[in-house]
C-alpha cells in the first residue's frame, strides 16, 4: 500500500497549541474527513518530522496520543497505519472535545449574565455564519 500525501497544515510555534497537538488535530481532520482511509500507511516519525520541520520526538508524541485514542496503530517493522475504525474514533474524540468546549462556553456565558434566549440566539448566529456549518 503506498502512502498518501498528507495535507496537514504547517505547524508553527506561533500557532495555537503545542506542536504535537497541531499534528494530532491535523491527522484527526484528515482521517475524520476521509482523506486518510482505514489501513492507510502514515509517514515514519522521521519522514513526518522532516516534512513538518519539527523534531522526531514531537511526531512520536503525536502518534502516541493518536494510538492511545485508537485512531492509528503501529505494526512493528511495518509502520504506522490508520485504524479500521479510525475515522469513527476521530469523530468521537472530536465530538467529546466539542461538548467540553460548549460546556465551558455555556459556563462563561452564564457567568457573563446571558439569558437562555440570548445564548440560543448567539449560538444560532454563529452556526449560520459558519461556512463549515452547512453540512
C-alpha positions as CSV (number, residue, x, y, z in Angstrom):
1,X,0.0,0.0,0.0
2,X,1.5,3.4,-1.0
3,X,1.4,6.2,1.4
4,X,-1.0,9.0,0.6
5,X,0.3,12.6,0.8
6,X,-0.9,14.4,3.9
7,X,-2.4,17.9,3.8
8,X,-1.7,18.7,7.4
9,X,-1.3,22.5,7.6
10,X,2.2,23.6,8.6
11,X,2.8,23.5,12.3
12,X,4.2,26.6,14.0
13,X,5.2,27.7,17.4
14,X,3.2,30.8,16.7
15,X,0.0,28.8,16.2
16,X,-2.4,27.9,18.9
17,X,-1.3,24.9,21.0
18,X,1.8,22.8,21.2
19,X,3.3,21.4,18.0
20,X,2.4,17.8,18.8
21,X,-1.3,18.9,19.3
22,X,-1.3,20.7,16.0
23,X,-0.1,17.4,14.3
24,X,-2.7,15.4,16.2
25,X,-5.5,17.7,15.2
26,X,-4.3,17.8,11.6
27,X,-4.2,14.0,11.4
28,X,-7.6,13.7,13.1
29,X,-9.1,16.1,10.5
30,X,-7.5,14.1,7.6
31,X,-8.9,10.8,9.0
32,X,-12.4,12.1,10.0
33,X,-12.9,13.8,6.7
34,X,-11.9,10.6,4.8
35,X,-8.7,11.8,3.1
36,X,-6.8,9.2,5.1
37,X,-8.7,5.9,4.8
38,X,-8.6,2.9,7.2
39,X,-5.4,0.9,6.7
40,X,-3.6,3.8,5.0
41,X,0.1,4.0,6.0
42,X,1.4,7.1,7.7
43,X,4.8,8.5,7.3
44,X,7.5,7.4,9.7
45,X,8.4,9.6,12.6
46,X,11.5,10.8,10.7
47,X,9.7,11.4,7.4
48,X,6.9,13.5,9.0
49,X,9.3,15.4,11.2
50,X,11.3,16.3,8.1
51,X,8.1,17.3,6.2
52,X,6.8,19.5,9.1
53,X,10.2,20.8,10.2
54,X,9.7,19.5,13.8
55,X,11.6,17.1,16.0
56,X,11.1,13.3,15.8
57,X,10.1,13.4,19.5
58,X,7.2,15.8,18.6
59,X,5.9,13.4,15.9
60,X,6.4,10.4,18.2
61,X,4.3,12.2,20.9
62,X,1.5,13.0,18.4
63,X,1.5,9.4,17.1
64,X,1.4,8.0,20.7
65,X,-1.6,10.1,21.5
66,X,-3.5,9.1,18.4
67,X,-2.6,5.4,19.1
68,X,-3.9,5.8,22.7
69,X,-7.2,7.1,21.3
70,X,-7.5,4.1,18.9
71,X,-7.2,6.3,15.8
72,X,-4.0,4.8,14.5
73,X,-2.0,1.7,15.2
74,X,1.6,0.6,14.8
75,X,2.9,-2.7,13.5
76,X,6.5,-3.5,14.4
77,X,8.7,-3.4,11.4
78,X,5.9,-2.4,9.0
79,X,5.0,1.2,10.1
80,X,2.0,3.2,11.4
81,X,-1.5,2.9,9.9
82,X,-4.9,4.4,10.2
83,X,-7.1,2.2,12.4
84,X,-10.0,0.5,10.7
85,X,-12.4,2.5,12.9
86,X,-10.0,5.5,13.0
87,X,-12.5,7.9,11.3
88,X,-15.2,6.9,13.8
89,X,-12.9,7.2,16.8
90,X,-11.6,10.5,15.5
91,X,-15.1,11.9,15.2
92,X,-16.0,10.5,18.7
93,X,-12.9,12.2,20.2
94,X,-13.7,15.5,18.3
95,X,-17.3,15.3,19.4
96,X,-16.3,14.9,23.0
97,X,-13.9,17.8,22.8
98,X,-16.7,19.9,21.2
99,X,-19.0,19.0,24.0
100,X,-16.4,20.0,26.6
101,X,-15.8,23.3,24.8
102,X,-19.6,24.0,24.6
103,X,-20.0,23.3,28.4
104,X,-17.1,25.7,29.1
105,X,-18.7,28.3,26.8
106,X,-22.1,27.8,28.5
107,X,-20.5,28.4,31.9
108,X,-18.8,31.5,30.6
109,X,-22.0,32.8,29.1
110,X,-23.9,32.2,32.3
111,X,-21.2,34.0,34.3
112,X,-21.5,36.9,31.8
113,X,-25.2,37.1,32.5
114,X,-26.6,35.9,29.2
115,X,-30.1,34.6,29.3
116,X,-31.1,31.3,27.7
117,X,-32.7,33.2,24.8
118,X,-29.6,35.4,24.3
119,X,-27.4,32.3,24.4
120,X,-29.5,30.5,21.9
121,X,-29.6,33.5,19.5
122,X,-25.8,33.8,19.8
123,X,-25.3,30.1,19.0
124,X,-27.8,30.3,16.1
125,X,-26.0,33.3,14.7
126,X,-22.6,31.6,15.0
127,X,-23.9,28.4,13.3
128,X,-25.5,30.4,10.5
129,X,-22.3,32.4,9.9
130,X,-20.0,29.4,9.9
131,X,-19.3,28.2,6.4
132,X,-18.5,24.7,7.6
133,X,-21.8,24.5,9.4
134,X,-23.8,23.9,6.2
135,X,-23.2,20.2,6.2
